[in-house]
């Protein structure tokens, strides 16, 4: 494979203040705006999947979705009596 990175071009519209901040930061860092956007996107996508199971369930809307259940359902041992036992 050659040294040329295979890439796909995308276009993203950003508000003027954000575009100005991006250009300012690119000048300070000595990198192109595209380089900074690529790094930011990679960081965002890596963090997306590294949350806890609780955070994933909360994001999916599963936390608190059971109606008319005791408030202490997950913490009170009384609610676990007989759980997992065959009848």
VENJO-V709864 format. One line per field, one symbol per residue. phi: phi as a letter, one per 30 degrees, with the letter a starting at -180 (. if undefined). psi: psi as a letter, one per 40 degrees, with the letter a starting at -180 (. if undefined). burial: 1 if it has 24 or more other C-alpha atoms within 12 Angstrom, else 0. A space follows every 50 residues. Layout:
phi = ???
psi = ???
burial = ???
This chain:
phi = .dddddbbdbbbcbdedddddddddddddibdeddddddddddddddecc ddddddddddicdiddchcedcedcddedceididdc
psi = iiehhhihhihhhiidddddddddddddefiiddddddddddddddddee iidddddddefeheehifiidfdedhddeehehehi.
burial = 00000000000000000000010000000000000010000000000000 0000000000000000000000000000000000000
